[in-house]
Amino acid sequence: MSKLKIVQVGLGSHGTGVGVNAIVSSPDFEYIGLVDPYQPGLEEAAHQLNVDSSKLYNDYKKAFAEAGADAVYISAISPVHYEVCKDALESGLHVLIEKPFVLDINEGKELVELAEMKKLKLMVDQNYRYNLHVLDLIKLVQEKKLGELEFVNVQFYYFHDGKPYQHEMENYMLMEMAIHHADLIRYVLGSNVKTVNGKTWNEENSGYKGDPCVHAAFEMELGIPVFYTGTLLSKGLSTPWEGKWRIQCKNGSIHLDDLGQDYGVYLVDEHENVIRVPLEWTDYADVKRVFAEFSSSIREDREPAISGRDNLQTLATLLATNKSSKENRQVAISEIL
């Protein structure tokens, strides 16, 4: 089976890293073009990705028109996601796009409808869903070995000196980082968020226009509460990117944390017996699984596992959190969608 031809738009450090570790070695895709307006960075990325100079573009519209691609991977900065994604879909290309999918819910709806009208696949790279720790969490939640779920607590602490565009974003923490955790909460629990009580805030001289800190109480459609705290201004001890999780059950708790045997998934029963779930870790396994799913959805002509339509629920959760903080009230996800 021949490989699908892919164009990548955005060759910063993250995008290039994904290319090196997931696309170059992919059995499903081959590069037909690279796009970035910054020529020195584009040429450096091409060297790392072993892409010929004849396949380099500074203009994504030209690449979409000339390269002969089947699909595009958009790893450009989030403020340009909407315009690049729209042009890709209008050019007849399947799209895999980094989170946040878009910054405006109406733009997201428009792109979802455009993809469906064009019979194209639109997938969002929420790669944490394919993290092996997360897959273990889902399995344990579904097995209910410790009884029914009662509540969930997720914490994320990190100090991050963001990029210039992130310093100017209105919803910096929500759209650039908490979007991972909100998406995981939906995925692990198998339930959408119903309502949000949220508070976001900034700190003096943080350098950020938008709030880098958030605390939110989510009421899930399945009925249990989830409490989330996150900050990108945290000094001191940091958490891993996936955060620290406690899933409280009737007869014990499930943890994604370090309970004495390194960071991982643990079961703790009502007698405080601690069992660590063994894990075989593979670098970039989550991103490779994203591209494998993207390819399969194209070849099998089906909805991707992390479709644009599904991701509207994640996006709405974060926008509802922002609205709740601004208006000091509980906000229903239905108000956003």
DOLUM-120807 format. One record per atom (N, C-alpha, C): residue in three letters; x, y, z. Coordinates in steps of 0.1 Angstrom, whole numbers, padded with zeros to 4 digits, always signed. Layout:
<rs>
ALAXYZ;...
</rs>
This chain:
<rs>
MET+0008-0012+0000;MET+0000+0000+0000;MET+0009+0012+0000;SER+0006+0021-0009;SER+0015+0033-0010;SER+0012+0043+0001;LYS+0022+0051+0005;LYS+0021+0060+0016;LYS+0013+0072+0011;LEU+0006+0078+0021;LEU-0001+0091+0019;LEU+0009+0102+0019;LYS+0007+0112+0010;LYS+0016+0123+0009;LYS+0011+0134+0018;ILE+0020+0139+0026;ILE+0016+0149+0036;ILE+0024+0162+0035;VAL+0018+0173+0037;VAL+0025+0186+0039;VAL+0024+0190+0053;GLN+0035+0195+0059;GLN+0035+0200+0073;GLN+0036+0215+0073;VAL+0027+0222+0080;VAL+0027+0237+0081;VAL+0031+0240+0095;GLY+0043+0247+0097;GLY+0048+0251+0110;GLY+0059+0242+0114;LEU+0071+0247+0114;LEU+0083+0239+0117;LEU+0091+0245+0129;GLY+0084+0248+0140;GLY+0090+0252+0152;GLY+0096+0240+0159;SER+0101+0241+0171;SER+0108+0230+0178;SER+0098+0218+0180;HIS+0085+0221+0184;HIS+0076+0210+0186;HIS+0073+0203+0173;GLY+0069+0211+0162;GLY+0065+0205+0150;GLY+0076+0197+0144;THR+0089+0202+0144;THR+0100+0195+0139;THR+0102+0182+0147;GLY+0101+0183+0160;GLY+0102+0171+0169;GLY+0092+0160+0165;VAL+0080+0164+0163;VAL+0070+0154+0158;VAL+0074+0148+0145;GLY+0078+0157+0136;GLY+0083+0152+0123;GLY+0094+0141+0124;VAL+0104+0144+0132;VAL+0115+0136+0133;VAL+0111+0122+0139;ASN+0103+0123+0150;ASN+0100+0111+0157;ASN+0087+0103+0153;ALA+0079+0109+0145;ALA+0066+0103+0141;ALA+0064+0102+0126;ILE+0068+0112+0119;ILE+0064+0112+0105;ILE+0075+0105+0096;VAL+0088+0109+0099;VAL+0099+0103+0091;VAL+0099+0088+0091;SER+0096+0082+0102;SER+0096+0068+0104;SER+0082+0062+0102;SER+0072+0070+0098;SER+0058+0065+0097;SER+0057+0055+0085;PRO+0050+0044+0087;PRO+0047+0035+0075;PRO+0036+0040+0067;ASP+0029+0051+0071;ASP+0017+0056+0065;ASP+0018+0069+0057;PHE+0028+0077+0060;PHE+0030+0090+0054;PHE+0044+0092+0049;GLU+0045+0101+0039;GLU+0057+0106+0034;GLU+0056+0121+0031;TYR+0067+0128+0034;TYR+0066+0143+0031;TYR+0066+0146+0016;ILE+0056+0155+0013;ILE+0056+0160+0000;ILE+0058+0175+0000;GLY+0059+0181+0012;GLY+0061+0195+0013;GLY+0063+0200+0028;LEU+0071+0210+0030;LEU+0072+0216+0043;LEU+0069+0231+0042;VAL+0062+0237+0051;VAL+0059+0251+0050;VAL+0062+0259+0063;ASP+0069+0270+0061;ASP+0071+0279+0073;ASP+0076+0292+0067;PRO+0071+0303+0072;PRO+0075+0316+0066;PRO+0090+0320+0070;TYR+0096+0314+0080;TYR+0109+0317+0084;TYR+0119+0308+0077;GLN+0126+0313+0067;GLN+0134+0305+0058;GLN+0145+0297+0065;PRO+0153+0304+0073;PRO+0164+0296+0080;PRO+0159+0284+0088;GLY+0148+0286+0095;GLY+0142+0276+0103;GLY+0136+0265+0094;LEU+0130+0268+0083;LEU+0125+0259+0073;LEU+0136+0250+0068;GLU+0147+0256+0064;GLU+0159+0249+0059;GLU+0165+0239+0069;GLU+0165+0244+0082;GLU+0171+0235+0092;GLU+0162+0224+0095;ALA+0149+0226+0095;ALA+0139+0215+0096;ALA+0140+0205+0085;ALA+0141+0210+0073;ALA+0143+0202+0061;ALA+0155+0192+0062;HIS+0166+0198+0068;HIS+0178+0190+0070;HIS+0175+0179+0080;GLN+0168+0182+0091;GLN+0165+0172+0101;GLN+0156+0161+0096;LEU+0146+0166+0087;LEU+0136+0157+0083;LEU+0140+0150+0070;ASN+0151+0153+0064;ASN+0156+0147+0052;ASN+0146+0150+0040;VAL+0142+0162+0039;VAL+0133+0167+0029;VAL+0140+0175+0019;ASP+0139+0172+0006;ASP+0146+0180-0004;ASP+0141+0194-0005;SER+0151+0203-0009;SER+0148+0217-0009;SER+0137+0221-0019;SER+0135+0212-0029;SER+0124+0215-0039;SER+0110+0214-0033;LYS+0109+0209-0021;LYS+0096+0207-0014;LYS+0094+0217-0003;LEU+0102+0228-0003;LEU+0100+0238+0007;LEU+0092+0250+0002;TYR+0083+0255+0011;TYR+0075+0266+0008;TYR+0074+0276+0019;ASN+0073+0289+0016;ASN+0070+0299+0026;ASN+0055+0302+0027;ASP+0048+0298+0017;ASP+0034+0301+0015;ASP+0025+0288+0016;TYR+0017+0287+0026;TYR+0010+0274+0027;TYR-0001+0273+0015;LYS-0006+0283+0010;LYS-0016+0283-0001;LYS-0009+0277-0013;LYS+0003+0281-0016;LYS+0011+0276-0027;LYS+0014+0262-0026;ALA+0017+0258-0014;ALA+0020+0244-0011;ALA+0008+0235-0013;PHE-0004+0240-0008;PHE-0016+0232-0010;PHE-0020+0231-0025;ALA-0017+0241-0032;ALA-0021+0241-0047;ALA-0011+0233-0055;GLU+0002+0232-0051;GLU+0012+0227-0060;GLU+0018+0213-0056;ALA+0018+0210-0043;ALA+0026+0199-0038;ALA+0020+0185-0042;GLY+0007+0184-0044;GLY+0001+0172-0047;GLY-0001+0163-0035;ALA-0005+0169-0024;ALA-0006+0162-0011;ALA-0020+0156-0010;ASP-0020+0146-0001;ASP-0033+0140+0003;ASP-0038+0146+0016;ALA-0029+0151+0025;ALA-0032+0155+0038;ALA-0022+0166+0043;VAL-0026+0173+0053;VAL-0018+0183+0059;VAL-0017+0181+0074;TYR-0005+0183+0080;TYR-0004+0183+0095;TYR-0001+0198+0098;ILE-0010+0204+0106;ILE-0008+0218+0110;ILE-0002+0219+0124;SER+0010+0223+0124;SER+0017+0225+0137;SER+0022+0240+0139;ALA+0015+0249+0131;ALA+0018+0263+0133;ALA+0012+0268+0146;ILE+0015+0280+0149;ILE+0009+0286+0162;ILE-0006+0287+0161;SER-0012+0286+0173;SER-0027+0285+0174;SER-0034+0297+0168;PRO-0030+0309+0169;PRO-0038+0320+0163;PRO-0040+0319+0148;VAL-0032+0311+0141;VAL-0034+0310+0126;VAL-0041+0296+0122;HIS-0045+0288+0132;HIS-0051+0275+0129;HIS-0063+0276+0120;TYR-0072+0285+0124;TYR-0084+0286+0116;TYR-0082+0288+0101;GLU-0074+0298+0098;GLU-0072+0302+0084;GLU-0065+0291+0076;VAL-0055+0285+0083;VAL-0047+0275+0076;VAL-0056+0262+0074;CYS-0063+0259+0084;CYS-0072+0247+0083;CYS-0083+0249+0073;LYS-0089+0260+0072;LYS-0099+0263+0063;LYS-0094+0262+0049;ASP-0082+0268+0046;ASP-0077+0267+0033;ASP-0073+0253+0029;ALA-0068+0245+0038;ALA-0065+0231+0036;ALA-0077+0223+0032;LEU-0088+0225+0039;LEU-0101+0218+0036;LEU-0106+0222+0023;GLU-0106+0235+0020;GLU-0111+0240+0007;GLU-0102+0235-0004;SER-0090+0232-0001;SER-0080+0226-0012;SER-0082+0211-0013;GLY-0091+0205-0005;GLY-0094+0191-0007;GLY-0084+0182+0001;LEU-0078+0187+0012;LEU-0069+0180+0020;LEU-0075+0175+0033;HIS-0072+0163+0037;HIS-0075+0158+0050;HIS-0066+0166+0060;VAL-0070+0168+0072;VAL-0063+0177+0081;VAL-0061+0170+0095;LEU-0049+0170+0099;LEU-0045+0167+0113;LEU-0040+0180+0119;ILE-0046+0185+0130;ILE-0042+0198+0135;ILE-0039+0198+0150;GLU-0029+0205+0154;GLU-0025+0206+0168;GLU-0036+0213+0176;LYS-0036+0209+0189;LYS-0045+0217+0198;LYS-0039+0230+0201;PRO-0047+0241+0204;PRO-0061+0241+0203;PRO-0065+0241+0189;PHE-0075+0233+0186;PHE-0081+0232+0172;PHE-0083+0246+0166;VAL-0091+0254+0173;VAL-0092+0268+0170;VAL-0094+0276+0183;LEU-0095+0289+0183;LEU-0097+0297+0195;LEU-0111+0302+0197;ASP-0120+0299+0187;ASP-0133+0304+0187;ASP-0143+0293+0183;ILE-0153+0291+0191;ILE-0162+0279+0189;ILE-0169+0280+0176;ASN-0173+0292+0171;ASN-0180+0293+0158;ASN-0171+0290+0147;GLU-0158+0293+0148;GLU-0149+0289+0138;GLU-0147+0274+0137;GLY-0147+0268+0149;GLY-0146+0254+0150;GLY-0158+0247+0143;LYS-0170+0252+0146;LYS-0182+0246+0140;LYS-0181+0247+0125;GLU-0177+0259+0120;GLU-0176+0261+0106;GLU-0167+0251+0099;LEU-0155+0249+0105;LEU-0145+0239+0100;LEU-0150+0225+0100;VAL-0157+0221+0111;VAL-0163+0208+0112;VAL-0173+0206+0100;GLU-0182+0215+0098;GLU-0192+0214+0088;GLU-0185+0214+0074;LEU-0175+0222+0072;LEU-0168+0223+0059;LEU-0161+0209+0056;ALA-0155+0203+0066;ALA-0149+0190+0064;ALA-0159+0179+0060;GLU-0171+0180+0067;GLU-0181+0170+0064;GLU-0187+0172+0050;MET-0189+0185+0046;MET-0194+0188+0033;MET-0184+0183+0022;LYS-0171+0184+0025;LYS-0161+0180+0015;LYS-0157+0166+0016;LYS-0163+0159+0026;LYS-0161+0144+0029;LYS-0146+0142+0032;LEU-0140+0151+0040;LEU-0126+0150+0044;LEU-0125+0148+0059;LYS-0114+0142+0063;LYS-0111+0139+0077;LYS-0105+0151+0084;LEU-0110+0155+0096;LEU-0105+0165+0104;LEU-0102+0160+0118;MET-0090+0159+0121;MET-0086+0152+0134;MET-0077+0162+0142;VAL-0079+0162+0155;VAL-0072+0171+0164;VAL-0061+0163+0171;ASP-0049+0168+0172;ASP-0038+0161+0178;ASP-0038+0162+0193;GLN-0048+0156+0200;GLN-0048+0155+0214;GLN-0041+0143+0218;ASN-0027+0143+0217;ASN-0019+0131+0217;ASN-0019+0125+0231;TYR-0022+0132+0242;TYR-0022+0127+0255;TYR-0032+0115+0256;ARG-0042+0115+0248;ARG-0051+0103+0248;ARG-0044+0090+0246;TYR-0033+0090+0239;TYR-0026+0078+0235;TYR-0014+0075+0244;ASN-0013+0083+0255;ASN-0003+0081+0265;ASN-0006+0068+0272;LEU+0004+0059+0274;LEU+0002+0046+0280;LEU-0004+0047+0294;HIS+0000+0057+0302;HIS-0005+0059+0315;HIS-0020+0061+0314;VAL-0024+0069+0304;VAL-0038+0073+0303;VAL-0046+0061+0299;LEU-0041+0052+0290;LEU-0048+0040+0286;LEU-0050+0031+0298;ASP-0040+0031+0307;ASP-0042+0023+0319;ASP-0053+0028+0328;LEU-0053+0042+0329;LEU-0063+0048+0337;LEU-0077+0044+0332;ILE-0079+0045+0319;ILE-0092+0042+0313;ILE-0096+0027+0316;LYS-0087+0018+0315;LYS-0089+0004+0317;LYS-0094+0002+0332;LEU-0087+0008+0341;LEU-0090+0007+0355;LEU-0104+0013+0359;VAL-0107+0024+0353;VAL-0120+0031+0355;VAL-0131+0022+0350;GLN-0129+0016+0338;GLN-0139+0007+0332;GLN-0141-0006+0340;GLU-0130-0011+0345;GLU-0131-0024+0353;GLU-0138-0023+0366;LYS-0138-0011+0372;LYS-0145-0008+0385;LYS-0141-0018+0396;LYS-0128-0021+0396;LYS-0123-0030+0407;LYS-0124-0024+0421;LEU-0124-0011+0422;LEU-0125-0004+0435;LEU-0139+0002+0437;GLY-0149-0003+0429;GLY-0162+0002+0430;GLY-0165+0014+0422;GLU-0177+0020+0423;GLU-0182+0031+0415;GLU-0173+0044+0418;LEU-0173+0052+0408;LEU-0166+0065+0409;LEU-0173+0074+0418;GLU-0166+0082+0426;GLU-0172+0092+0435;GLU-0168+0107+0431;PHE-0155+0109+0428;PHE-0151+0122+0423;PHE-0137+0120+0418;VAL-0132+0131+0411;VAL-0119+0131+0405;VAL-0112+0144+0408;ASN-0099+0144+0411;ASN-0091+0156+0413;ASN-0079+0155+0404;VAL-0077+0166+0396;VAL-0066+0166+0387;VAL-0058+0179+0390;GLN-0045+0178+0391;GLN-0036+0190+0394;GLN-0025+0191+0385;PHE-0022+0203+0380;PHE-0011+0205+0371;PHE-0003+0217+0376;TYR+0010+0216+0378;TYR+0018+0227+0382;TYR+0031+0227+0374;TYR+0034+0239+0368;TYR+0046+0240+0360;TYR+0049+0255+0358;PHE+0062+0258+0356;PHE+0066+0271+0353;PHE+0071+0271+0338;HIS+0064+0279+0330;HIS+0066+0279+0316;HIS+0068+0293+0311;ASP+0079+0296+0305;ASP+0082+0309+0299;ASP+0077+0308+0284;GLY+0065+0312+0282;GLY+0059+0309+0269;GLY+0065+0317+0257;LYS+0060+0314+0245;LYS+0064+0321+0233;LYS+0057+0334+0232;PRO+0062+0343+0224;PRO+0056+0357+0223;PRO+0041+0357+0221;TYR+0036+0348+0212;TYR+0022+0348+0209;TYR+0014+0343+0221;GLN+0020+0335+0229;GLN+0013+0330+0241;GLN+0012+0341+0252;HIS+0022+0350+0252;HIS+0021+0361+0261;HIS+0009+0370+0258;GLU+0005+0370+0246;GLU-0006+0379+0242;GLU-0020+0373+0241;MET-0021+0360+0244;MET-0033+0353+0243;MET-0043+0356+0254;GLU-0056+0357+0251;GLU-0065+0359+0262;GLU-0067+0347+0271;ASN-0067+0335+0266;ASN-0069+0323+0274;ASN-0057+0314+0274;TYR-0045+0320+0278;TYR-0033+0313+0276;TYR-0033+0299+0282;MET-0035+0298+0296;MET-0034+0285+0303;MET-0045+0276+0298;LEU-0057+0281+0296;LEU-0069+0273+0292;LEU-0066+0267+0278;MET-0063+0275+0268;MET-0062+0270+0254;MET-0049+0263+0251;GLU-0038+0266+0258;GLU-0026+0261+0254;GLU-0022+0248+0263;MET-0027+0247+0275;MET-0023+0236+0283;MET-0035+0229+0289;ALA-0044+0236+0296;ALA-0055+0229+0302;ALA-0064+0222+0292;ILE-0063+0225+0280;ILE-0071+0218+0269;ILE-0067+0204+0269;HIS-0054+0201+0272;HIS-0050+0187+0273;HIS-0057+0180+0284;HIS-0058+0186+0296;HIS-0063+0180+0307;HIS-0079+0178+0307;ALA-0085+0189+0301;ALA-0100+0188+0300;ALA-0103+0177+0290;ASP-0095+0176+0279;ASP-0098+0165+0270;ASP-0096+0151+0276;LEU-0086+0150+0284;LEU-0083+0137+0291;LEU-0094+0134+0301;ILE-0099+0144+0308;ILE-0110+0142+0318;ILE-0122+0136+0310;ARG-0126+0142+0299;ARG-0137+0136+0291;ARG-0134+0122+0286;TYR-0121+0120+0282;TYR-0118+0107+0276;TYR-0117+0096+0287;VAL-0110+0099+0298;VAL-0108+0089+0308;VAL-0122+0085+0314;LEU-0131+0094+0316;LEU-0143+0092+0323;LEU-0154+0087+0313;GLY-0151+0089+0300;GLY-0161+0085+0290;GLY-0174+0094+0291;SER-0172+0107+0294;SER-0184+0115+0296;SER-0180+0130+0293;ASN-0189+0137+0287;ASN-0187+0151+0285;ASN-0190+0159+0297;VAL-0184+0171+0298;VAL-0187+0181+0309;VAL-0201+0187+0307;LYS-0208+0188+0317;LYS-0222+0194+0317;LYS-0222+0209+0321;THR-0216+0212+0332;THR-0215+0226+0337;THR-0201+0228+0343;VAL-0198+0241+0344;VAL-0185+0246+0349;VAL-0187+0257+0359;ASN-0180+0256+0370;ASN-0177+0268+0379;ASN-0162+0270+0379;GLY-0158+0281+0373;GLY-0144+0283+0371;GLY-0139+0296+0375;LYS-0126+0297+0379;LYS-0119+0309+0382;LYS-0105+0309+0376;THR-0102+0319+0368;THR-0089+0321+0363;THR-0083+0333+0368;TRP-0069+0334+0369;TRP-0063+0346+0375;TRP-0049+0347+0370;ASN-0043+0359+0371;ASN-0030+0362+0367;ASN-0022+0366+0380;GLU-0009+0368+0378;GLU-0001+0373+0389;GLU+0007+0386+0384;GLU+0009+0395+0393;GLU+0016+0407+0390;GLU+0029+0404+0383;ASN+0032+0412+0372;ASN+0044+0411+0365;ASN+0047+0397+0359;SER+0036+0389+0356;SER+0038+0376+0350;SER+0043+0377+0336;GLY+0040+0388+0329;GLY+0044+0389+0315;GLY+0033+0384+0305;TYR+0022+0379+0311;TYR+0011+0374+0303;TYR-0001+0383+0303;LYS-0007+0385+0291;LYS-0019+0392+0290;LYS-0031+0384+0295;GLY-0031+0371+0292;GLY-0042+0362+0296;GLY-0038+0355+0309;ASP-0048+0349+0316;ASP-0045+0343+0329;ASP-0038+0330+0327;PRO-0027+0328+0335;PRO-0019+0315+0334;PRO-0024+0305+0345;CYS-0034+0309+0353;CYS-0038+0300+0364;CYS-0053+0298+0364;VAL-0057+0285+0368;VAL-0071+0282+0367;VAL-0075+0272+0378;HIS-0087+0274+0384;HIS-0093+0263+0392;HIS-0107+0262+0387;ALA-0112+0249+0385;ALA-0125+0247+0380;ALA-0131+0235+0386;ALA-0144+0236+0388;ALA-0152+0224+0392;ALA-0161+0220+0380;PHE-0159+0209+0375;PHE-0167+0204+0363;PHE-0177+0194+0368;GLU-0190+0196+0364;GLU-0200+0185+0367;GLU-0201+0177+0354;MET-0198+0164+0354;MET-0199+0156+0342;MET-0213+0152+0340;GLU-0216+0148+0327;GLU-0229+0143+0324;GLU-0232+0130+0331;LEU-0222+0122+0334;LEU-0224+0110+0342;LEU-0227+0112+0356;GLY-0226+0125+0361;GLY-0230+0129+0374;GLY-0220+0131+0385;ILE-0207+0128+0382;ILE-0197+0130+0393;ILE-0190+0143+0391;PRO-0185+0149+0402;PRO-0177+0161+0401;PRO-0162+0158+0398;VAL-0157+0168+0391;VAL-0142+0168+0388;VAL-0136+0181+0392;PHE-0126+0181+0400;PHE-0119+0194+0404;PHE-0106+0195+0398;TYR-0104+0206+0391;TYR-0091+0208+0383;TYR-0084+0221+0387;THR-0071+0220+0390;THR-0063+0231+0393;THR-0051+0231+0384;GLY-0048+0242+0377;GLY-0036+0242+0369;GLY-0030+0256+0368;THR-0016+0256+0367;THR-0009+0269+0366;THR+0004+0267+0358;LEU+0007+0277+0350;LEU+0020+0277+0343;LEU+0029+0287+0349;LEU+0026+0292+0361;LEU+0035+0301+0369;LEU+0041+0295+0381;SER+0040+0281+0383;SER+0043+0275+0395;SER+0058+0274+0397;LYS+0062+0279+0409;LYS+0076+0278+0413;LYS+0077+0266+0423;GLY+0088+0260+0423;GLY+0089+0248+0432;GLY+0087+0235+0425;LEU+0081+0225+0431;LEU+0079+0212+0426;LEU+0069+0212+0414;SER+0073+0207+0403;SER+0064+0206+0391;SER+0058+0192+0390;THR+0047+0192+0383;THR+0041+0179+0380;THR+0045+0175+0365;PRO+0044+0162+0362;PRO+0046+0159+0347;PRO+0035+0165+0339;TRP+0036+0165+0326;TRP+0027+0172+0317;TRP+0013+0167+0319;GLU+0011+0154+0321;GLU-0002+0148+0322;GLU-0009+0152+0336;GLY-0001+0157+0345;GLY-0007+0161+0358;GLY-0007+0150+0368;LYS-0012+0153+0380;LYS-0014+0143+0391;LYS-0029+0141+0392;TRP-0033+0128+0392;TRP-0047+0124+0392;TRP-0050+0116+0404;ARG-0062+0119+0410;ARG-0068+0110+0420;ARG-0082+0107+0416;ILE-0085+0095+0413;ILE-0099+0091+0409;ILE-0104+0083+0421;GLN-0113+0090+0429;GLN-0118+0084+0441;GLN-0129+0074+0438;CYS-0128+0062+0443;CYS-0138+0052+0441;CYS-0144+0048+0455;LYS-0155+0040+0455;LYS-0161+0037+0467;LYS-0152+0029+0476;ASN-0144+0020+0471;ASN-0136+0011+0479;ASN-0121+0014+0477;GLY-0117+0026+0473;GLY-0102+0029+0472;GLY-0100+0040+0462;SER-0088+0041+0457;SER-0086+0052+0447;SER-0076+0048+0437;ILE-0077+0054+0425;ILE-0068+0052+0414;ILE-0060+0065+0412;HIS-0047+0063+0411;HIS-0038+0075+0410;HIS-0029+0075+0398;LEU-0027+0086+0392;LEU-0016+0089+0383;LEU-0007+0099+0390;ASP+0004+0093+0395;ASP+0012+0101+0405;ASP+0025+0093+0408;ASP+0033+0099+0416;ASP+0045+0091+0421;ASP+0041+0088+0436;LEU+0038+0075+0438;LEU+0035+0071+0452;LEU+0046+0062+0457;GLY+0058+0065+0453;GLY+0070+0058+0458;GLY+0077+0050+0449;GLN+0072+0047+0437;GLN+0078+0039+0427;GLN+0079+0046+0413;ASP+0082+0058+0414;ASP+0082+0067+0402;ASP+0068+0070+0397;TYR+0067+0080+0388;TYR+0054+0084+0382;TYR+0048+0073+0374;GLY+0035+0071+0378;GLY+0028+0060+0370;GLY+0014+0059+0376;VAL+0008+0048+0372;VAL-0006+0045+0376;VAL-0006+0035+0388;TYR-0013+0039+0399;TYR-0014+0031+0411;TYR-0028+0028+0415;LEU-0030+0016+0421;LEU-0043+0013+0427;LEU-0040+0013+0442;VAL-0049+0019+0450;VAL-0048+0019+0465;VAL-0062+0015+0470;ASP-0062+0003+0477;ASP-0074-0002+0482;ASP-0078+0004+0495;GLU-0090+0000+0501;GLU-0094+0007+0513;GLU-0086+0004+0525;HIS-0076-0006+0524;HIS-0067-0009+0535;HIS-0053-0002+0533;GLU-0053+0007+0522;GLU-0041+0014+0519;GLU-0030+0006+0513;ASN-0033-0006+0507;ASN-0024-0014+0500;ASN-0022-0007+0486;VAL-0009-0005+0483;VAL-0005+0002+0471;VAL+0000-0007+0460;ILE-0006-0007+0448;ILE-0001-0016+0437;ILE+0002-0007+0425;ARG+0014-0008+0420;ARG+0018+0000+0409;ARG+0015-0008+0396;VAL+0008-0002+0386;VAL+0005-0009+0374;VAL+0018-0008+0365;PRO+0023-0020+0361;PRO+0036-0020+0353;PRO+0034-0013+0339;LEU+0044-0006+0334;LEU+0043+0001+0322;LEU+0056-0001+0314;GLU+0054-0004+0301;GLU+0065-0004+0291;GLU+0064+0008+0283;TRP+0074+0018+0286;TRP+0073+0031+0280;TRP+0081+0031+0267;THR+0075+0038+0257;THR+0081+0040+0244;THR+0080+0055+0241;ASP+0092+0061+0238;ASP+0092+0075+0235;ASP+0084+0078+0222;TYR+0076+0089+0223;TYR+0067+0093+0212;TYR+0057+0083+0207;ALA+0054+0073+0216;ALA+0044+0063+0212;ALA+0031+0070+0210;ASP+0028+0080+0218;ASP+0015+0086+0217;ASP+0013+0093+0204;VAL+0023+0101+0200;VAL+0022+0108+0187;VAL+0022+0098+0175;LYS+0029+0088+0176;LYS+0029+0078+0165;LYS+0015+0072+0164;ARG+0008+0070+0175;ARG-0005+0064+0175;ARG-0015+0074+0169;VAL-0013+0087+0171;VAL-0021+0097+0165;VAL-0020+0096+0150;PHE-0008+0096+0144;PHE-0007+0095+0130;PHE-0012+0082+0124;ALA-0011+0071+0131;ALA-0016+0058+0127;ALA-0031+0059+0126;GLU-0038+0065+0136;GLU-0052+0067+0136;GLU-0057+0076+0125;PHE-0049+0087+0122;PHE-0052+0096+0112;PHE-0052+0089+0098;SER-0042+0081+0096;SER-0041+0073+0084;SER-0052+0063+0082;SER-0055+0056+0093;SER-0066+0046+0092;SER-0079+0052+0089;SER-0082+0064+0095;SER-0095+0070+0093;SER-0096+0074+0078;ILE-0085+0078+0072;ILE-0085+0082+0058;ILE-0088+0070+0049;ARG-0080+0059+0051;ARG-0080+0047+0043;ARG-0093+0040+0045;GLU-0099+0040+0057;GLU-0111+0033+0060;GLU-0124+0042+0058;ASP-0121+0054+0054;ASP-0132+0064+0052;ASP-0142+0064+0064;ARG-0137+0067+0076;ARG-0145+0068+0088;ARG-0141+0080+0096;GLU-0148+0083+0106;GLU-0146+0095+0115;GLU-0133+0092+0123;PRO-0124+0101+0124;PRO-0112+0099+0133;PRO-0116+0098+0147;ALA-0108+0091+0155;ALA-0111+0089+0169;ALA-0111+0103+0177;ILE-0103+0112+0173;ILE-0103+0125+0179;ILE-0107+0135+0168;SER-0120+0135+0164;SER-0124+0143+0153;SER-0126+0157+0158;GLY-0127+0166+0148;GLY-0130+0180+0151;GLY-0143+0182+0158;ARG-0153+0174+0154;ARG-0166+0175+0160;ARG-0165+0171+0175;ASP-0158+0160+0178;ASP-0157+0156+0192;ASP-0149+0167+0200;ASN-0139+0172+0193;ASN-0131+0182+0201;ASN-0138+0195+0204;LEU-0149+0198+0197;LEU-0157+0209+0200;LEU-0162+0209+0215;GLN-0164+0197+0220;GLN-0168+0195+0234;GLN-0156+0199+0244;THR-0144+0196+0240;THR-0133+0200+0248;THR-0131+0215+0247;LEU-0131+0220+0235;LEU-0130+0235+0233;LEU-0141+0242+0241;ALA-0153+0238+0241;ALA-0164+0244+0248;ALA-0162+0244+0263;THR-0156+0233+0268;THR-0153+0232+0282;THR-0144+0244+0287;LEU-0134+0246+0279;LEU-0124+0257+0283;LEU-0130+0271+0281;LEU-0138+0273+0271;LEU-0145+0286+0269;LEU-0155+0288+0279;ALA-0162+0278+0284;ALA-0172+0279+0295;ALA-0165+0282+0308;THR-0153+0277+0310;THR-0145+0280+0322;THR-0141+0295+0322;ASN-0137+0300+0311;ASN-0134+0314+0309;ASN-0146+0323+0312;LYS-0157+0319+0306;LYS-0170+0327+0308;LYS-0174+0326+0322;SER-0173+0315+0329;SER-0177+0314+0343;SER-0168+0323+0352;SER-0155+0324+0349;SER-0147+0332+0357;SER-0150+0347+0355;LYS-0153+0351+0342;LYS-0156+0365+0339;LYS-0169+0369+0345;GLU-0179+0360+0345;GLU-0193+0364+0349;GLU-0196+0359+0363;ASN-0186+0352+0370;ASN-0188+0347+0384;ASN-0201+0339+0386;ARG-0203+0330+0377;ARG-0214+0321+0378;ARG-0212+0308+0371;GLN-0220+0298+0374;GLN-0219+0285+0368;GLN-0224+0286+0353;VAL-0216+0280+0344;VAL-0219+0281+0330;VAL-0221+0266+0325;ALA-0232+0265+0317;ALA-0235+0252+0311;ALA-0228+0251+0297;ILE-0223+0239+0294;ILE-0216+0238+0281;ILE-0225+0241+0270;SER-0238+0238+0271;SER-0248+0241+0261;SER-0248+0255+0257;GLU-0245+0264+0267;GLU-0244+0279+0264;GLU-0234+0282+0253;ILE-0223+0274+0253;ILE-0212+0277+0244;ILE-0215+0270+0231;LEU-0220+0258+0231;LEU-0222+0250+0219;LEU-0236+0254+0212;
</rs>
